[in-house]
Amino acid sequence: MDLSTEYLGLKLANPLVPSASPLSRDLDTVKKLEDAGASALVMYSLFEEEVREEGHLMDAYMYSQDIGHNEADGYLPTSEAYQTKTDEYLAHIFSLKQALDIPVIASLNGVTTGGWIDHALEIQQAGADALELNVYYIAADIQQSGREVEQLYLDLLIEMRKHISIPLVMKLSPYFSSVSNVVRELQQHGVNGVSLFNRFYQPGIDLETLGIIPELNLSTSHESLLAMRWIGILYGQVDLSLAATGGIHTAEDVLRMLLSGADVTHLCSTLLKNGPGQISIILSEMQAWMEEHEYDSVSQLKGSVSKLHASEPAAFERCNYLEVIRSYKT
Ligand SMILES: Cc1cc2nc3c(=O)[nH]c(=O)nc-3n(C[C@H](O)[C@H](O)[C@H](O)COP(=O)(O)O)c2cc1C
C-alpha cells in the first residue's frame, strides 16, 4: 500500500502531519510523533507580537536604565548574553533537525511585513525545510475594504518571496468573499501551498465581571467539513499544495479530506487529546479502509470526490442547498 504524498515539493511517507501546537516544543514528544508515523512536523509559531514586545522590553532594560554610574551599569545584562524568543526558536529548529528524520516546517504568526522578512531569513538559515505563514488578521477596521485585506496577504507574500527560497505555505482565514480567487492570486505570486483553514478563537463575555474572556475549545470532527468543501472546490483548479487543517480527528476525517483533494492533513486537537499514538491508530485504520475498498495508493484516492470529478459541478458548489434544508424533519 503506497501512502506517500507530495507536499510543498517534499516527498512524504503519508499524509499525516502534526500541525502547529505546543507538542512541537518538547523533543521527546516530537520523537514519539515521528515514531508513531508523522510524515512531517509543523512547529509552534514564532509570534510577531511576542518578538516585538520583547524588543521594547529589551530597549527599556538596555537604554532607559542607563543611570550613568559605570560600575552599576556593568551589572545590566549584555545583549549577547540574553536569549531572545527568536534565538530560542532558531535553536529549537536546529535541535528538531538533529533529532528527526522527517521534514520540519517552521511557522511565523503575524501581519506586518517589516520584521517578518528578517525572521524568515533566520528560520531558513537555521535549516527549516519550509515555512508556514499564519496571517492571524482580524479585519475589524470598518474603513478597510475586502480588497485591502487581500492585498495585505499578497504584499506579505511578495516581500517574502523576494528573499525566501524554501517553500512557503499560507495558513488562511475562511472569511474571504472569494476564497478560491485569493488562493489563485497567492499561487500567481509564488506561494507553494495553502493550509485551509486557520481556526479563529472567538472570545466570550464573563457575565459576572463583564470582562472579555479568551476561550479555547478543542475542535470536533464536524469542523472538518468547512475545509473539506473548499479543498473539494479548489482541487484541480489551482496548481499548489493543499493542506487541510481543522477538525481532523479520525481515519474517516483523513480519508474524506484526501477524497476531496488534500495533499496532507494537519492534526492538532486529536493529538492534544489522545497523544502521539493517535497517528498510528489513524494510519492503520486508513490502510484497513483502503484495502477493503481496493485502493492501492493515496494518489488514487486524491481528489476523486472533488468538484472536478462531480457529474454536476453546480450542485457540488451549492451542495444541494434546497435538498439539505428540506431534509430536516421537525
Ligand atoms: C493549544 C493550541 C496551540 C496552537 N498553537 C498554534 C501556533 O502556534 N500556530 C498556529 O499556526 N496554529 C496554532 N494552533 C492551531 C492549530 O495548529 C490548528 O490549526 C487548529 O487547532 C485546528 O486544528 P484541530 O482542529 O486539529 O485542532 C494551536 C492550537 C491549539 C489548540
The ligand as a MOL file (V3000), in Angstrom:
LIG
                    3D

  0  0  0     0  0            999 V3000
M  V30 BEGIN CTAB
M  V30 COUNTS 31 33 0 0 0
M  V30 BEGIN ATOM
M  V30 1 C -3.1240 24.8050 22.1880 0
M  V30 2 C -3.0130 25.1680 20.7260 0
M  V30 3 C -1.8960 25.8650 20.2760 0
M  V30 4 C -1.8020 26.2350 18.9350 0
M  V30 5 N -0.6950 26.9150 18.5070 0
M  V30 6 C -0.6260 27.3150 17.2080 0
M  V30 7 C 0.5000 28.0430 16.7340 0
M  V30 8 O 1.4570 28.3210 17.4600 0
M  V30 9 N 0.5000 28.4220 15.4320 0
M  V30 10 C -0.5300 28.1260 14.5630 0
M  V30 11 O -0.4700 28.4730 13.3740 0
M  V30 12 N -1.5990 27.4130 14.9870 0
M  V30 13 C -1.6750 27.0140 16.2680 0
M  V30 14 N -2.7560 26.2960 16.6910 0
M  V30 15 C -3.8020 25.9400 15.7140 0
M  V30 16 C -3.6100 24.5030 15.1890 0
M  V30 17 O -2.3920 24.3490 14.5080 0
M  V30 18 C -4.7500 24.0790 14.2600 0
M  V30 19 O -4.6930 24.8080 13.0530 0
M  V30 20 C -6.1260 24.2570 14.8720 0
M  V30 21 O -6.1470 23.8380 16.2330 0
M  V30 22 C -7.1650 23.4540 14.1080 0
M  V30 23 O -6.8120 22.0970 14.0530 0
M  V30 24 P -7.5030 20.9940 15.0140 0
M  V30 25 O -8.9520 21.0370 14.7470 0
M  V30 26 O -6.8560 19.7070 14.6180 0
M  V30 27 O -7.1930 21.3900 16.4290 0
M  V30 28 C -2.8550 25.9010 18.0310 0
M  V30 29 C -3.9580 25.1940 18.5100 0
M  V30 30 C -4.0500 24.8260 19.8300 0
M  V30 31 C -5.2690 24.0710 20.2820 0
M  V30 END ATOM
M  V30 BEGIN BOND
M  V30 1 1 1 2
M  V30 2 1 2 3
M  V30 3 2 2 30
M  V30 4 2 3 4
M  V30 5 1 4 5
M  V30 6 1 4 28
M  V30 7 2 5 6
M  V30 8 1 6 7
M  V30 9 1 6 13
M  V30 10 2 7 8
M  V30 11 1 7 9
M  V30 12 1 9 10
M  V30 13 2 10 11
M  V30 14 1 10 12
M  V30 15 2 12 13
M  V30 16 1 13 14
M  V30 17 1 14 15
M  V30 18 1 14 28
M  V30 19 1 15 16
M  V30 20 1 16 17
M  V30 21 1 16 18
M  V30 22 1 18 19
M  V30 23 1 18 20
M  V30 24 1 20 21
M  V30 25 1 20 22
M  V30 26 1 22 23
M  V30 27 1 23 24
M  V30 28 2 24 25
M  V30 29 1 24 26
M  V30 30 1 24 27
M  V30 31 2 28 29
M  V30 32 1 29 30
M  V30 33 1 30 31
M  V30 END BOND
M  V30 END CTAB
M  END
